[in-house]
Every structure is written in structure tokens, then in C-alpha cells.
């Protein structure tokens, strides 16, 4: 085994639901991708990316179904898909199929049901979050919404994510309660993506939300922008790597 450094989601998922959140540490990529970069699209050395993915493989039952993330709302069935399809979320009801999303400020959302029959991984950058990536994924899951658990992984935090008024207006056009997730900051706004994700999940009937947000059940306070030691951040560094959030059903 290698020296990969993981975050294990702290949520009451059933025993057969397995999930890992990588950090930037434990890989072979060189600066500015140091060191555990999984993004093959960020101009890192391809051999280094392949080695990083190889380092991850002993912890997984199969090769993850990597997707080509386009900041949209397309959801694929990972068991019926090939790698690098255009999509921003995947789900599966089959054992040992690994759903994955890659991020470096965008919000990764992992989903499962209480019975351990389905899992999903969602890439929710502000555009995907605004346009309904979470809703599209929840709507694909063949379980009652009240049975779904959600874990919010490391994203840019509410004190660091500065946006213009046009972003705030787009969120409020979708849901007026999004106003609670914005705080004035000079001529800009600070946006709390964690709170918006919780609002969207709650509105769907998903009330058990855990992970790195500003909400009641949070046991982690993630911010990719300020925690340079653990996380990649596109907003902070522009040229940088990508972390992986992975989830699967064990036998």
C-alpha cells in the first residue's frame, strides 16, 4: 500500500456502502499538480496521472467509471457506461462498480440509501448546482427520497467563494431561499455552496445531510481554498490538480 491520504466520509451509511475522499497528498505528480492528481485534463504528465490512479487501485474493487465533467446535469448509470462519457454525475445499483467525481473547489456530493442498494457521485460546481445536478441525480435513484443519505465533500468554503451578482441572481431565480446562502462582500457576494446544496436536498425530501457544510449535522469544515496543505483549489492556484470522491457498493 502507498502513502495516500484519504478522508473517510463521516456519515451513517450502511456497512456495504464504501466511500473515499482523496486529498492532494500521497501521489507522484510534480508542482503545480503535487502530488495526488487524478485529472488527466489539466496538462499534468500523463504517466504521473496514470501512476496516481494505479496507486488508488488497491483500495477499490474495480477501476472507477471516470466521466468527462462539463458542468452540466447529465447523469449516467455507471454500470452501463464507458469511461469519459460527458456527464456530471453517475449512479449504480450493482456491487463493485465505482462512481467517481473529480473536484478542485466544486462541490462533490455522495449519495446512498439506508438499505445500501444504490450509490451516486455528483459533481456540483456552481453552474451544475444552480441548474439542478443534485435534483437530476436524486430523480434517477430507484428509492424513496426519505431513504437517501447525502455527504458533502471538500469544496470552496462560504468565506472564500466570492461571486458576482449575476451568479446570485441565477440561484435566486431557481429558488428564492438561496438568498440565505449569500453574504455581501464589498461589490461582490460570498456564496455558501454547502448551504445551497442542503437547501436543494431538503426540498427534494433528503433531510439526512452530512459532511463539510454549514449545517446542523456537519462534523467537518472543509474549504479547498484555504486548506492548501490538503486540497487542490482552482480559484486559488488556477493551474492545479483534481481530487477524487469515490463511492461503491461492496458485496
N, C-alpha and C positions, 0 to 999 in steps of 0.2 A: 504494500500500500504506500501511497505517496504522502506528502505533507499538505494535502489540500485542506483548506479551512472552510467548513460549512457552517451554516445556520440551520438548525433543525426547527421547523415551524412548531410553535408552542400553541397547539390547539387540540381539542378533544376529538380528533379524528379516530375512526375505528382502527384496530390493530393491523388490518390488511392494507390500509392506505399508507403509502410511504411517500415522503417528500423531502427534498433537499433544496436549500438555497445556497448557491456558491457566493464566495466573496472574491476579491481580486487577487487573493494570496494563494500560493502553492503551485503555480504553473511555471512555464518556461519562456513566455513572451518577454521581450525586452521593452524598455521605455520607448514610447509612452503607453505601451499596452501591458506593462508589468502588472501581474505576471500571469494570472489565470484568465486569459481572454478566450472566449468561445465564439466571438464574432468573426466570421470568415469574410465579412463585407466591409471591414473598417481599415483595410490596407495593412493589416498585420501580416507577418510572414506566414504563408500558408502551412508550412511544415510545423511551425510553432503552434498554430491553432489546432492542427491535427493531433499533435502530441498532447495538448491540453485536453482534448476530447478523449484521447486514449487514456490519460490519467484518471478521467472520470469514470471510465467504463467498469472498473471493478466494483463500483458502488451501485451499479444499475443492472437490471435483469436483461436489458436489450439496448440497442442504440436508440437514443431519443429521436422522435419524429420532428426534426428541425424544420421550421417554417420560414418563409421569406416574409418578414413582417413589413407591412405597408401602411401602418397607422389607420387601418380600416376596421371593419366589424365582421369580416368573414370568419366563420367557424367551421373547422373540418373535423371529421371523425378520424382520429389518428390511426386507428386500426385498418382503415380503408384507404389510407393516403400514403403517398410517397413523400420523401423529404423535399423541402424547398418549394412547396406549393405556396402561392400567395395567400396568406391568412394571418390573423392576429389572435387566434385562439384555437385550441384543439381540445377534444374530449375523448374519452374511451370508456367502454363497459367491459373491456377484455383485460384479463390479467397479463402483466408483464409488458404492456405497451406503455411507453414513457412519453407523456406530454411535457412540453417544454416551452418556455418563453424566455427571451433574452432582453435585458434592460441595462440602462445606464442613466437613470433619472426617471424614466417612465415607470408606471406602477405595475408590478406583477401581481396578479390575483390568482390564487389557487383555490379550487372548489372541490368538494366531495360531498357525498351524502352520508347520513348517520349509519346506514346499513353497510356501507362500503361496497356499493355496486357500480359507482361511476365516479370519475375524477375529471378535472379540466384545468387547463392553464390559460390565462388571459393576459395579453399584452395591452395595457391601458395607458398609453400616453395621453396627453390632454385631448388630442383630437379623437382618439378611439373612445376614451372615457366619455367625452361630450356626445359623440354620435351614437353610443349605445353598444359598445363591445361587450360590456358586462351583461346587459339585457339579452343580447343575441346569444350569448353562451348559455345563460341560465335557461333560456327558452328551448335550447337543444337537449337539455338534460332530462332523461325519462323518469324523473322522480318529482314528488311534490316539493314545492319550493320551501315549505316549512321544514323539510328534511335536509336542506342544504346547509353546509358549513362553508365559511369563506376565511381565507388567510391572506392578509395584505402584506406583501413583501417590501423590501427596501426601495424607496423612491425619493425623489427630491422633496424635502420637508416643507411644512407650511410657513416657516420663517425664511426660506431661501428661494422659493419658486415665484419669481416676480414676472407678472404678465401685464399686457396692456388691457385697456377697457374693452377692446373688441373680443378678447377671449372671455372675459367676464360676461359680456352680453350674450355670447353664444351659449354659455352654460345656462344662463337665466332664461333664455328662450326655450330651452328644453325643460327646465324645472325651476320655478321661482325660488324654491328653498335653497338653491345653490348660493344665493346671496350670503348665507351664513358662512360660507367657505371662503369668502374674500375679505381681506383687510386692507384698507387704504394705506399706501406707502408712497408718499410724495405724489407724483403724477401717475404712478403705476398702482398695481394691486398685488398683494401676496395671496397666492392660491393654495388652498389646502385640498390636494387631490385625495388624501385619505378620507377626509370628511365627505367629499362628494361621492366617493365610492361607497361609503357606508350608507349615505342617503339613497343612492340608487339601489343598493342591495335591499335595504329596508323596505323601499317602495315596492320591490318585487315580492316581498314576503320572506326574504332571507334575513333573519334577525341575529343569527349567531356569527358575528364577525370578529375576527381576531387578527393579531399581527401589529404592524408598525404604524398604526394611525393614531389620531387624536380622538379616541372614543373609549367607551366605558370598559371594554374587555381587553384593551391594549396592554400587553406586558413588555412591548418593545417600542423604542422610539428611534426609528430609522430615519436617517437623512443622508442620501447618497452624496449630496453637495458638500456637506460639512465634514463628513466622516471619510476623509481621503485615505486613511490607513486601511479601511476595509472595502471601500466601494469605488467603482468607476463612476464618473459623472460627466456627461456630455456638456452640460451647462458650464461646469467648472473648467474643463480641460479641452473641450472641442474634439481633439484627436485623442481617443481613448478606447478601451476595450469594452466588452459586454459580459455581464454576469448571467447565470442561468438559474431559473426557478423550475424545478422538475417535480413531477408527481406521477405515481402509477399505482396500480392495484397489484398486490402480491398474491400468490397462490394461497 
